Amino acid sequence: METYGYRFSFGPWNIHEGADPFGPAVRKPWSFTSKLQVYRALGYTAIQLHDDDAVPDLHDLSPDGIVQATRGLRHRLDDEGLVAEFVAPRLWEHTSTIDGAFTSNDPLARAYALDRAKKAIDISQELQTDLIVLWLAREGTYLREAKDARRAMDQLVAAIDALLAYNPTIRIAIEPKPNEPMDIAYVPTIGHGLALASRTRDPARVGVLLESAHAILAGLDPSDEIAFALSFNKLWSVHLNDQNGLKYDQDRSFGAVDLRRAFNQVRVLEASNYAQIGMVGMDVKALRSQPEEVSTKHLRNSIQTFLRLVELARSLDQAQIAALIAQRDYEELDWLILDGLMRQA
């Protein structure tokens, strides 16, 4: 498969049992080992990891035990020809973070979140990746009066500063989302993430990760959010998927809902030579109605759609596009793109 210089990743959660916010699992779970074995066949060379994907018994192990478990995983990744793209502390599921993690009103909960994030950094070092992703999933509230939003920003900066001080080689990518699971999120967009990064002790080591569906849920176009982050040289990863309206986070296959919206994300990445900057993550899940035996086709479809759109972006006559823009003949430009998309289809 020709990848045009791009490297692709997905997380083990993207091979999924079909549970959604309104119903339980409908497919049998895959073992972690069996998931690793399908990466290369699907065209992926990197794995995204939460801390407890890498070390399932995280809370029961000593620091040395975490190191040993992580080294074992690294050998398994080596055997499969895979690398770790990033490690993310899973700060949104534990009972200590019901009221938030770094912005909890409970100082013990904030201490728990910081300690767990430091363990994620230790894991990342053993997996030889410098990228830590912070999805600030519960950094918000269900009731505005229950928290001081300005103080929460100070708490987030303090937490990130502590992590930067803990290890001088890591980079932190903030992954914004406007809602879900928290009704009111404190870092809902790429702009919020970059503003937060600017306040930290070492802004050069704090960037962002854009997920397509999260931008759509904020009423924004993902390609504009991508371009905004790229203009600051701060786009360190992307999670591409699609979203059918302002519903719960659906993680549809990339381009499955709006192919032109997908094309524009690829077009912006191409224009900035993103293949030399970071990996393309596919944060997608199979439809709940998909049978178990064909429950990885969403990963195949997403990577193939991306690569077909790369081909389209590279095939367009840039001189013709420039001439149409100069003439303000935007209807002809519109047709040029539509015709290309239909030919690709």
Secondary structure, DSSP 8 states (H G I E B T S, - for coil): ---TT--EEE-GGGS----BTTB---S----HHHHHTTHHHHT--EEEEEHHHH-TTGGGS-HHHHHHHHHHHHHHHHHHT-EEEEEE---SSSGGGTT-STT-SSHHHHHHHHHHHHHHHHHHHHTT--EEEEE-TTSEESSGGGS-HHHHHHHHHHHHHHHHHH-TT-EEEEE--SSSSSSEESS-SHHHHHHHHHTSS-GGGEEEEEEHHHHHHTT--HHHHHHHHHHTT-EEEEEE-B-SSSSS---B-TTSS-HHHHHHHHHHHHHTTGGGT--EEE-----TTS-GGGTTHHHHHHHHHHHHHHHHHHHS-HHHHHHHHHTT-HHHHHHHHHHHHHHH-
